[in-house]
Amino acid sequence: MGHAKSKVAAGVLGILLGAIGVHNFYLGFTGKGLAQLLITLLSCGFLAAISSIWGLIEGIMILTGNINRDARGMPLRD
């Protein structure tokens, strides 16, 4: 089945590397991660602020428990 993903790791990845969707790849949300990565890359970084804010918000939501499951539905561990 696999191990539960870390809530802290996912949240910090979202806050620090949200512009390229690393937290979503970590949690198994490949589509969302790819969207964030492509927004940043295809705009040559001009739209990176949008992806960064998106990642920041999701990172905070992960750390506060509003997002508490990975893509497989497994609860995140503390």
C-alpha positions as a Markdown table, in Angstrom:
| # | Residue | x | y | z |
|---|---|---|---|---|
| 1 | Met | 0.0 | 0.0 | 0.0 |
| 2 | Gly | 2.8 | 2.5 | 0.8 |
| 3 | His | 3.6 | 4.8 | 3.6 |
| 4 | Ala | 1.6 | 7.8 | 4.7 |
| 5 | Lys | 3.0 | 11.1 | 3.4 |
| 6 | Ser | 4.2 | 13.8 | 5.8 |
| 7 | Lys | 1.9 | 16.7 | 6.3 |
| 8 | Val | 4.8 | 19.0 | 7.3 |
| 9 | Ala | 6.9 | 17.9 | 4.3 |
| 10 | Ala | 4.0 | 18.5 | 1.9 |
| 11 | Gly | 3.2 | 21.9 | 3.5 |
| 12 | Val | 6.8 | 23.1 | 3.4 |
| 13 | Leu | 7.2 | 22.0 | -0.2 |
| 14 | Gly | 4.0 | 23.9 | -1.2 |
| 15 | Ile | 5.2 | 27.1 | 0.5 |
| 16 | Leu | 8.8 | 26.9 | -0.8 |
| 17 | Leu | 8.4 | 25.2 | -4.2 |
| 18 | Gly | 4.7 | 25.8 | -5.0 |
| 19 | Ala | 5.5 | 27.5 | -8.3 |
| 20 | Ile | 6.6 | 24.2 | -9.8 |
| 21 | Gly | 4.0 | 22.1 | -8.0 |
| 22 | Val | 6.5 | 19.9 | -6.1 |
| 23 | His | 4.0 | 19.4 | -3.2 |
| 24 | Asn | 1.3 | 18.1 | -5.5 |
| 25 | Phe | 3.8 | 15.6 | -7.1 |
| 26 | Tyr | 4.8 | 14.5 | -3.6 |
| 27 | Leu | 1.1 | 13.9 | -2.7 |
| 28 | Gly | 0.4 | 12.1 | -6.0 |
| 29 | Phe | -1.7 | 14.9 | -7.6 |
| 30 | Thr | 0.2 | 14.7 | -10.8 |
| 31 | Gly | -2.3 | 16.8 | -12.9 |
| 32 | Lys | -2.3 | 19.7 | -10.5 |
| 33 | Gly | 1.5 | 19.5 | -10.2 |
| 34 | Leu | 1.9 | 19.5 | -13.9 |
| 35 | Ala | -0.4 | 22.5 | -14.3 |
| 36 | Gln | 1.6 | 24.5 | -11.8 |
| 37 | Leu | 4.9 | 23.5 | -13.5 |
| 38 | Leu | 3.6 | 24.3 | -17.0 |
| 39 | Ile | 2.2 | 27.7 | -15.9 |
| 40 | Thr | 5.6 | 28.6 | -14.6 |
| 41 | Leu | 7.7 | 27.1 | -17.5 |
| 42 | Leu | 5.5 | 28.0 | -20.5 |
| 43 | Ser | 5.2 | 31.6 | -19.4 |
| 44 | Cys | 9.0 | 31.8 | -19.0 |
| 45 | Gly | 8.4 | 32.6 | -15.3 |
| 46 | Phe | 6.1 | 35.6 | -15.9 |
| 47 | Leu | 3.2 | 33.7 | -14.4 |
| 48 | Ala | 5.2 | 32.1 | -11.6 |
| 49 | Ala | 3.7 | 34.4 | -9.1 |
| 50 | Ile | 0.3 | 32.8 | -9.7 |
| 51 | Ser | 1.7 | 29.3 | -9.2 |
| 52 | Ser | 3.6 | 30.5 | -6.2 |
| 53 | Ile | 0.5 | 32.0 | -4.5 |
| 54 | Trp | -1.4 | 28.8 | -5.4 |
| 55 | Gly | 1.3 | 26.7 | -3.8 |
| 56 | Leu | 1.5 | 29.0 | -0.8 |
| 57 | Ile | -2.2 | 28.7 | -0.2 |
| 58 | Glu | -2.2 | 24.9 | -0.6 |
| 59 | Gly | 0.9 | 24.6 | 1.7 |
| 60 | Ile | -0.9 | 26.6 | 4.4 |
| 61 | Met | -4.0 | 24.5 | 3.9 |
| 62 | Ile | -2.0 | 21.3 | 4.2 |
| 63 | Leu | -0.3 | 22.5 | 7.4 |
| 64 | Thr | -3.6 | 23.6 | 9.0 |
| 65 | Gly | -5.3 | 20.3 | 8.1 |
| 66 | Asn | -7.7 | 21.6 | 5.5 |
| 67 | Ile | -6.0 | 19.3 | 3.0 |
| 68 | Asn | -5.4 | 16.1 | 4.9 |
| 69 | Arg | -5.3 | 13.3 | 2.4 |
| 70 | Asp | -3.0 | 12.4 | -0.5 |
| 71 | Ala | -4.2 | 11.4 | -4.0 |
| 72 | Arg | -4.9 | 7.8 | -3.0 |
| 73 | Gly | -7.1 | 9.0 | -0.1 |
| 74 | Met | -4.5 | 8.1 | 2.6 |
| 75 | Pro | -4.4 | 10.4 | 5.6 |
| 76 | Leu | -1.3 | 12.6 | 5.9 |
| 77 | Arg | 0.8 | 11.9 | 9.0 |
| 78 | Asp | 1.9 | 14.6 | 11.4 |
